[in-house]
Amino acid sequence: MFNIDSSEFLLVALVALVVIGPKDLPKAMRVVGYWVGRARAVGRQFRAGFDEMVREAELEEMEKKWKAENERIMREHPMIPPPPPEPASIGHAPADGAPVTSHEPSHADASHDDHPPVMVEQPRVVPGGPHEAPAADSKASS
């Protein structure tokens, strides 16, 4: 990190031994170690806070992109509400006496629609779940 060679470190240790003395050197090393640890903790905390700010900024940017993409998709494929249901006229004859005919939409009428119907496969429900044996098998084994 600081590019200190072993010879330079040995020189610093020798100077510290001469200046501080052999009696107080262990205490001085503990104090230096304490402050180095505190400095590293502050550095980790600063880095964690900075990383959190970067993550939040990236998340906001992604949310803006997702919102813009969602708006683009909604513009390209607008949701068309279904037409309101026609009132039932069964049993009511017109005033001129003409027979009442009800027009049921057929598949031929739906073919000119802009959006084809969506087919969805019905889910299969297995009774009892994967770990429970079916009731017929449990009776047969008894």
C-alpha positions, 0 to 999 in steps of 0.5 A: 500500500505504501511501498515500504520495503523490508529494509526501510521498515527495519530502519524505522523500527531501529529508529523507534527503538532508539528514540522511544526506548525498549521500555515504552516501545510496546505501549507506543506500538499498541497506541499506533495499532489502535489509531491505524485500526480506527483510521481503517474503520473510518475508511471502511465506513466512508467506502460503504456510505459511498458505495450505498450512494452509488447503488441508490443512484444506479437504482434511480437511473434503472427505475427511470429507464423502466418507467420510460420503457413501460410508458413506451410499451403502453403507448404502442399497445394501449389497453382498449376497454371492452364495449359496454354490454347491450341491454337484453331485449328478450321478451320485448317485442317492438311496437311495429310487431316485427320479430325480435332477433338477437345478434350473437357474436360469432367467430367470423365477427371476431376475425376482423378485430384488431387484436386476436384472442389470447389463448392461455393454458389452464393450470393442472391442479394435483390434489395432495401435493408432491409428497402426499400419495393419492387416496386410491393408492393408499386404499389399495395398499391397505 
